Amino acid sequence: MDINEVFTRYDYSSIPSRKVNCGCALHFVIKGRQLHKPITDSPTEMVRFLLEQGAQADILDGDGKTPLQVARKARKRDIIQVFQEYGIIK
């Protein structure tokens, strides 16, 4: 499995249907969505785990936002701090 895979879905409400970028695993964790059964109850710890495994923090979601931008918009200070710990915020 590619830890940096960008997940997509089809939007059938438009004609023709189109593929929509949903973001990567970091986006899903920060937005509070699940890909599979969670292995931890802490989104902060999951972000830390993904970064330790080599997750890229510069992948854009369908709105053109990085995971850090999503965390900032949602005011998730604990997750922002993890990005600081890993040197993603300069």
N, C-alpha and C positions, 0 to 999 in steps of 0.2 A: 504494500500500500504506500502511496506517495503522500507524505505528511503535508505537502504543499499543494495537493490537488485542489483545483477550483471546481466547486460543485455547481451544476447548472440544472435548470428545469425548463420545461417548455411552457410558454404562455399561450394558451389556446383561446384567450379572449380577443386576440387580434387576428386579423386575416391578412396575410397568411400567418400561421403560428410562428413564434420566434423563440429562440433559445435565450434564456435569461441567466446571467451570472449571479450566483447566490453568495459567492465568497468562499474562503478556505476554512479549515477547522478553527483557526484563531477567531475568525469572524463569528462563527457559530457559537463558540464558547462565550465570547464577549456579549453577543446579542441574546444569549440565554436559550439558544435552540440546541436541540440534541440531534446528533447523527446516529448514535447507538445508545445502548444502555450506559449510563454514566459510571465511570470508575471512581469518581470522587464527587462529593457534594460542593466542592469549592471551585468556582470558576477561576479564581486566582491561582490555585495550585495546578489546575489544568493548563492555564496559560504558561506557567513556569515549566511544566512538563513538556509541552509542545515546543517551547523555545529550546529547552535542553536537548530535544530530539532533532533540532535543526530546522524548525519551522521558520519560514521567511516572513518578516514583519512588513514587507513592502508590497505584498499582493493586494490588488484592488478588488473590492466587491462590485456589485452591479451599480452602485451609486458613485463609484470612483473613490471610495474611502479605504484607507489602510486600516488594519485592526486598531492601531493606536488612535487614529482619528475617531473611530467608532467608540472606543473606550472614553476618549475625552468628551465626546458629545453626550454620552450616557453618564458622565461624571463618576466613573468607576475608578476612584483614586487608588484603591489597592492594586488594581490591574495596571494602572499607569506606573505605579511604583515598580512593579515587576519589569516593565519595559525599561525603566531607568536602570535597574540592577543589571540588565543585560546590555546596557550601552546603546539602546535603540534611540533614546532621547539624548541629544547632545547638548 
